[in-house]
């Protein structure tokens, strides 16, 4: 059995092959594409990334990634880890070759990077992953502790019908370079209060604008109240330079959804859904902050983003919505699809289980 090892750029082709070879299944079968550079998504972020691989260089049978950054927890600086990109081929899952290394690697990484807590997101419908990762038992003494922090949805707002922004007490405009300090200050104040918030006080926004491909300041949107106070912001980010979703198949009800969508798109001039083998064109909303949790602010921002990007060839844009989210009503009136996830805080087995504060987290849906 090949040992677990740290992957390098020499493994790029094998990582891309395995990463894209394990699809998300359901009525819509998708694979995530990271070509030409698997490491590109990590290179654009601040912090430290490690990729672990299992198997021969010519054909890996398992992989996983750990990214560590600076953040906030309970108002104090901390180190935050993220666990992602877990992929195993069926033969490897049966042999449990990767699973036996998981606990020890997490313990060692936590010590080396000074990390107390890791985050990870798991699709709510992925019963196999939930069973393998979350369930504990007498025979799993090295199994890390999984603490369910939030249930959330990736909500995709579909660009089908042209729509004008609805009347609102808030004024929204696109940002300029002169707005960056005020936007960074809003994000900083917000993220200091979030579990695992980002360190916007040390230049996180400026770094994103400088290093995230296709993230432009003019694609950020700012909301102001009648007194001219900045009360919300968000940024539209097209990730296709580092991550894309490829359609492998439409099954069941999605076959009819696609037919209906494409018929409507023909009338409205919206782009048709891609055939199997094609990629969705989409973007995420990131850098989103609404400290008041007023859904009217988010509604005004969503309307402005939709109006600005409709007709530019995108199929949809994706926003995170937490379970029991006070901002939920902002999504009313949009044609939308939802994919449900669980967000876990993960601690090494050697440390006792713990609790975490409530409220909106610093997790960015666009980065996993």
C-alpha positions in Angstrom: 0.0 0.0 0.0 1.4 3.4 -1.0 2.0 5.7 2.0 0.3 9.0 2.5 2.6 11.9 1.5 2.6 15.7 0.9 1.7 16.4 -2.7 3.8 18.8 -4.8 3.3 20.6 -8.1 4.8 17.5 -9.7 1.5 15.8 -8.8 -0.7 18.5 -10.4 -1.9 16.3 -13.3 -2.8 13.4 -11.0 -4.5 15.7 -8.5 -6.6 17.2 -11.3 -7.5 13.8 -12.6 -8.7 12.5 -9.2 -10.4 15.7 -8.2 -12.5 15.8 -11.4 -13.1 12.1 -11.4 -15.3 12.0 -8.3 -18.6 13.6 -9.2 -21.4 15.2 -7.1 -24.3 12.9 -7.8 -28.1 13.4 -7.9 -30.5 14.4 -10.6 -27.8 16.9 -11.7 -24.4 15.1 -11.9 -21.5 17.6 -11.7 -17.8 17.4 -11.5 -15.5 20.2 -10.2 -12.8 21.3 -12.5 -9.6 23.0 -11.3 -7.4 22.9 -14.4 -4.9 24.0 -15.4 -3.5 24.4 -11.9 -5.0 22.5 -9.0 -3.1 24.7 -6.6 -4.4 27.9 -8.0 -7.3 28.2 -5.5 -4.8 28.0 -2.6 -2.2 30.3 -4.2 -4.7 33.2 -4.4 -5.5 33.0 -0.6 -3.5 34.2 2.4 -2.3 31.5 4.8 -0.7 28.0 4.4 -2.0 25.1 2.3 -1.1 21.5 2.4 -2.3 18.8 0.0 -2.1 15.2 1.1 -2.1 12.4 -1.5 -2.4 8.6 -1.3 -1.4 6.2 -4.1 1.0 6.2 -7.0 2.0 9.4 -8.7 0.6 8.1 -12.0 -2.8 7.4 -10.4 -3.8 8.6 -7.0 -6.5 6.8 -5.1 -7.1 9.4 -2.4 -6.4 13.1 -1.6 -7.3 15.8 0.9 -6.3 19.4 1.5 -5.8 21.6 4.6 -5.7 25.4 4.5 -4.8 27.4 7.6 -5.3 31.2 7.9 -5.6 33.9 10.6 -9.1 34.6 11.9 -11.3 35.6 14.9 -13.1 33.5 17.5 -15.0 35.0 20.3 -13.4 38.4 19.5 -9.9 37.1 19.8 -7.3 36.4 17.1 -6.9 32.7 16.3 -5.7 30.3 13.6 -8.4 28.7 11.6 -8.1 25.6 9.5 -10.2 24.4 6.6 -10.5 20.7 5.5 -11.5 20.2 2.0 -11.0 18.5 -1.4 -11.4 15.0 0.1 -11.6 12.6 -2.8 -11.2 8.8 -2.8 -11.8 6.3 -5.5 -14.2 3.4 -4.8 -11.4 0.9 -4.4 -9.6 3.1 -1.9 -12.8 3.6 0.1 -13.2 -0.2 0.4 -9.5 -0.5 1.6 -9.8 2.5 3.9 -6.2 3.4 3.0 -6.7 7.1 3.4 -9.0 6.9 6.4 -6.4 5.4 8.8 -4.1 8.4 8.3 -6.8 11.1 8.8 -6.7 11.4 12.6 -2.9 11.4 13.0 -2.4 13.9 10.2 -5.0 16.3 11.7 -3.3 16.0 15.1 0.1 16.7 13.7 -1.1 19.6 11.5 -2.9 21.2 14.5 0.3 21.1 16.6 2.5 22.4 13.8 0.3 25.3 12.7 -1.2 26.2 16.2 -4.7 25.4 15.1 -7.4 24.5 17.6 -10.3 24.2 15.2 -10.8 23.3 11.6 -13.9 24.0 9.5 -15.3 21.7 6.8 -18.5 21.6 4.7 -20.3 18.4 3.7 -23.2 18.1 1.4 -26.3 17.2 3.4 -27.2 14.5 0.9 -23.8 12.8 1.1 -24.8 10.1 3.5 -21.5 8.1 3.0 -19.3 11.1 4.0 -21.5 11.9 7.0 -21.3 8.3 8.1 -17.6 8.0 7.6 -16.5 11.3 9.0 -19.0 12.4 11.6 -20.1 9.2 13.4 -18.0 8.1 16.3 -17.8 4.8 18.0 -15.7 2.6 20.3 -13.5 1.5 17.4 -12.9 5.1 16.3 -10.8 6.5 19.2 -8.6 8.5 16.7 -11.7 9.9 15.0 -11.7 13.8 15.2 -14.7 15.4 16.9 -17.3 16.9 14.4 -19.4 19.7 15.8 -22.3 20.8 13.6 -22.2 24.5 13.5 -24.7 25.5 10.9 -26.9 24.0 8.2 -26.7 26.2 5.1 -27.7 26.3 1.5 -25.9 27.3 -1.6 -28.7 29.3 -3.3 -28.3 29.8 -7.0 -30.3 32.7 -8.4 -31.1 31.9 -12.1 -30.7 34.5 -14.8 -33.9 33.9 -16.8 -36.2 36.8 -16.7 -35.1 40.4 -17.0 -36.1 42.3 -13.9 -35.7 45.8 -12.6 -34.6 46.6 -9.0 -37.6 46.8 -6.7 -38.3 50.0 -4.8 -36.2 50.3 -1.6 -35.3 52.7 1.1 -31.6 51.8 0.4 -29.5 53.1 -2.4 -27.1 50.7 -4.1 -24.1 51.6 -6.3 -21.0 49.9 -7.6 -17.8 50.6 -5.7 -14.7 52.5 -6.8 -11.2 52.4 -5.5 -12.0 55.2 -3.2 -14.6 53.0 -1.4 -12.2 50.3 -0.5 -11.2 51.6 3.0 -14.9 52.1 4.0 -15.8 48.6 2.7 -12.8 47.1 4.5 -13.8 48.8 7.7 -17.4 47.5 7.5 -16.1 43.9 6.8 -13.6 44.2 9.7 -16.1 45.3 12.3 -18.5 42.5 11.1 -15.9 39.7 11.0 -14.5 40.4 14.4 -17.9 39.3 15.8 -18.2 36.2 13.7 -17.0 32.8 14.7 -13.9 32.2 12.4 -14.2 35.6 10.8 -11.5 36.8 8.4 -8.8 39.4 9.4 -10.0 42.3 7.3 -8.0 44.5 9.7 -4.8 43.2 8.2 -5.6 43.8 4.6 -7.7 40.8 3.6 -9.9 42.8 1.2 -7.0 44.5 -0.4 -5.3 41.2 -0.9 -8.4 39.7 -2.5 -8.7 42.6 -4.9 -5.0 42.2 -5.8 -4.7 38.4 -6.0 -8.1 36.8 -6.8 -8.4 36.5 -10.6 -11.3 38.5 -12.0 -12.3 40.1 -8.7 -12.6 43.7 -9.6 -13.5 46.6 -7.3 -16.2 47.8 -9.7 -17.9 44.4 -9.2 -18.5 45.2 -5.6 -21.8 46.7 -4.6 -22.5 49.1 -1.7 -25.8 49.8 0.0 -26.5 53.1 1.8 -29.3 54.1 4.0 -31.2 57.4 3.5 -28.7 59.3 5.7 -25.8 58.1 3.5 -24.4 55.5 5.9 -22.8 52.4 4.4 -25.0 49.6 5.7 -24.1 46.6 3.4 -21.7 45.4 0.7 -21.1 42.4 -1.5 -18.8 41.5 -4.4 -19.5 39.4 -7.5 -16.6 37.1 -8.2 -16.2 34.9 -11.3 -14.1 31.9 -10.3 -13.6 30.2 -13.7 -9.9 30.8 -13.7 -9.5 28.4 -10.7 -12.8 26.5 -10.4 -15.6 25.4 -12.7 -18.6 23.1 -12.5 -19.0 20.7 -15.4 -22.3 18.9 -16.2 -21.9 15.2 -16.6 -25.5 14.2 -16.8 -29.1 15.4 -16.3 -31.2 12.7 -14.6 -34.8 12.3 -13.4 -36.6 15.6 -12.9 -33.6 17.6 -14.0 -34.2 16.5 -17.6 -37.5 18.2 -17.5 -36.2 21.2 -15.6 -33.5 21.7 -18.3 -36.1 21.4 -21.1 -38.4 24.0 -19.5 -35.5 26.3 -18.6 -34.1 26.2 -22.2 -37.5 26.8 -23.7 -37.9 29.9 -21.5 -34.3 31.0 -22.2 -35.1 30.9 -26.0 -37.9 33.4 -25.4 -36.0 35.7 -23.0 -32.6 35.5 -24.6 -31.0 34.0 -21.5 -28.2 31.4 -22.0 -29.4 27.8 -22.3 -28.2 25.3 -19.7 -25.1 23.5 -20.9 -25.2 20.0 -22.5 -23.4 17.2 -20.8 -19.7 17.9 -21.0 -20.2 21.7 -20.8 -19.5 24.1 -17.9 -21.9 26.3 -16.1 -21.1 30.1 -16.3 -21.8 31.5 -12.9 -20.3 33.7 -10.2 -20.4 33.9 -6.4 -21.2 36.7 -4.0 -18.4 37.1 -1.5 -17.3 39.9 0.8 -20.9 40.1 1.9 -21.6 42.0 5.1 -24.9 43.3 6.4 -24.3 44.0 10.1 -27.9 44.9 10.8 -29.2 41.6 9.4 -31.9 43.6 7.6 -33.2 41.6 4.6 -34.1 44.8 2.9 -30.4 45.6 2.5 -29.6 42.2 1.0 -32.7 42.5 -1.3 -31.5 45.8 -2.6 -28.0 44.4 -3.2 -29.3 41.2 -4.9 -31.6 43.3 -7.2 -28.6 45.5 -8.2 -26.3 42.6 -8.9 -29.0 40.8 -10.9 -29.7 43.9 -13.0 -26.0 44.5 -13.6 -25.2 41.0 -14.8 -28.3 39.9 -16.6 -27.7 39.4 -20.3 -23.9 38.9 -19.8 -23.9 35.2 -20.5 -24.1 33.9 -16.9 -26.5 31.1 -16.0 -26.8 32.0 -12.3 -25.0 33.5 -9.3 -24.6 31.7 -5.9 -25.2 33.1 -2.4 -24.9 31.4 1.0 -28.0 31.2 3.1 -27.9 29.8 6.6 -30.7 27.8 8.1 -33.2 30.1 9.9 -31.4 33.0 8.3 -32.8 36.4 9.2 -32.0 37.5 5.6 -34.0 34.7 4.0 -36.8 36.8 2.8 -34.4 38.8 0.5 -34.4 35.8 -1.8 -38.2 35.9 -2.4 -39.2 36.5 -6.0 -36.0 35.0 -7.6 -36.0 31.8 -9.6 -33.6 29.7 -7.5 -32.1 26.3 -6.9 -30.7 25.2 -3.6 -28.0 22.7 -2.5 -27.9 21.9 1.2 -24.8 21.6 3.3 -23.6 21.1 6.9 -20.8 23.2 8.2 -18.8 21.5 10.9 -16.1 22.6 13.4 -13.6 19.8 13.6 -11.2 19.3 16.6 -8.6 16.6 17.0 -9.5 13.4 18.9 -7.0 14.2 21.6 -8.9 17.4 22.6 -12.2 17.4 24.5 -15.4 18.2 22.6 -16.3 21.9 22.9 -19.1 24.3 22.0 -19.0 27.3 19.7 -20.8 30.6 19.7 -23.8 31.2 17.5 -24.4 33.8 14.8 -23.2 34.1 11.2 -19.7 32.5 10.6 -16.8 33.8 8.6 -17.1 30.8 6.2 -16.9 31.8 2.5 -18.9 29.6 0.3 -16.8 30.5 -2.8 -13.5 29.1 -1.5 -13.9 25.3 -0.8 
